Amino acid sequence: MNPLITTATEADIPELIGLLGKLFAIEQDFTPDVEKQRRGLTGLLASPFGQVAIARDAQGRAIGLATAQLVISTAEGTPSAWIEDVVIDADWRGKGLGRALLACVLQWARSRGATRAQLLADLDNAPALEFYEHLGWQSTRLGVRRLML
């Protein structure tokens, strides 16, 4: 049976936090923090400018997620989607689930007028970078900078 991909709800937050913990454990810029992830997911789920797609296996377990948020692009003159969290349970990698989750959030973004998407990926995560390149995502000359407020 194929995994079921739906829009996440508040009831999914505990499982989403678990998936984010796996992602943040391999990223140098972030540290798993249950309360921060709970606040972030709650805000994202409540926002009309955010989308969280969740994938479940036949037993109903969360096995993947992808998030998107809309911003207004002055370069495009339209909304643009930021893809920030894509994580697939290790047992499900290589089976098309990442592609399907991305397709879900990108369709959501298109339906809201987005004409471009960009994503954040850890530069040391070679498998993820290869995956995105395989799907046609292009590298840019823009670099991400961060300032804590």
N, C-alpha and C positions, 0 to 999 in steps of 0.2 A: 504494500500500500504506500502511495506517495505521501509525503508529509503534507499537512494542512497549514497553509499560510493565511493568517488573518491579521486584522488590526488589533494590537494589544489593548488591554483594559487595565484598570487599577488592580484587579484581582490577579493579574499576571506579574505584578511588580516583584514579588519574592523570587520567582524563577528568572526574571530578567536581570535582577541583581546578581544572581549566580552566574549567568552568562557573562555579564559585564566584568565580574571578578576574574573570569578566565582571560578575558581580553586584556584587562588592565595589568594582570600579572606578567604579561609579556611585553608591555609597552613601558619605555623608560620615562615618559613624561607624566604618567598617571599612576596612582596607587589605589587599589581597591579600598573603598570606604562605604560601608553599607548605608549609613545615613545620608551621605552626599548623593549616592546613586539613587536612593529612595526619593530624595527631594528633586533631583534632576528628572527622573522618570515621571514623577507626579506632575511636574511643571510641563514637561513635554507632552504628556498625554492630555493635559487640560488645554493646551495651546491650539488655536485654529491654524497655526503656522508650523505645527510639528506632526510627525507621523512616526509611529513605532510599529513595525511589522514583526510578527512572531511566527516561528515555525514549530509545529508539534508533530511528534511521531504518532504511530498508531495507538500507542498507550496513553497519549495525551501529554507526554513530557515535552517541555520546551527544549528544542535542539538548535535553535538559531534565532538571531534577531538582526534587524537593520533599522537605523533611524535616519530620518531626514528632517531638515528644518529649512524654511524659506527665508531668504533675505532679498532685499531689492538690489539689483545690480545696476549701478550707474553706467557700466560698460555696455550692458545689453538693453537697458531701459525696461526690463521686465524682472519678475522674480527669478531667483536662482536658488537651487537646492544645495544645501550642505549635507553631505553624507558623512556622519561622524562615527557611528558604531556599527560595525559589521562583524559578527562573530558566529561561527558555526561550531557545534560540538565536534570534537575530534573524530568520533566514529562516523560522522556524516559528511566529512569533507571529501571533495572529489566526486560528489554525486549530483551536482547541479543545484544544490540548495542555496548556495551563495548567490548564484546567478538569478535564481527565482526570487529571493528576498530583495535583491537590488532592483529587479524588474518591478516588483510590487511598489517600492518606495518611489522609484522613478516615474511610474505611471501616476501615482498620487501627485507628484510634483508637476508633471505635465498637465494634469487635469486642473491645476491651480495656476496655470499660465507660465510656469517655469520654462525657460528656453536653454538653460545650461545647468549642469550639475558639477560640483567639485567634491572631492572627498579628502579626508585626512587619513593617512596611513603612516605607521611607524616606519622610518627609513631603514631600520634594522630587521624588519619583518619581511625577508625575501620572499617567502611563499605568498604572502598577501600581495606584495608588489607585482609578482609574476602573474597572479590571478587577475588583478585589475588590468594589467597590460594585455593579457590574453582576451579580456572582454572589450578591449578597444579604448580604455581610459588612457589619455595622453598625459605625459609629464608636462609641466609648465615651467616657466622661468620664475614664477612667484614662489617665495618662501614664506612659511608661516612663522610669525613671531608671537610671543606671549608676554603679557604684563599682568601680574596679579593685582587686583583692585581691592 
